[in-house]
């Protein structure tokens, strides 16, 4: 896997974090981010960026579990 540099915090938005994450692991590896409100979006962006820096993809429900958000439906992961 090619090494990707860490994203500067001031440039970090959920959209850019998603693009960076998908470039590192592929769109199919993106964890569920459905149902996030704007307060959770910043934390989710940091989690995605940290996963890229650590070179470890997140579990499908990792963001919802960490932020106490709504659990994604299981059928969405099929």
Helices and strands as residue ranges (DSSP letters): G 9-11, H 14-25, G 27-29, H 38-54, H 62-67, G 74-77
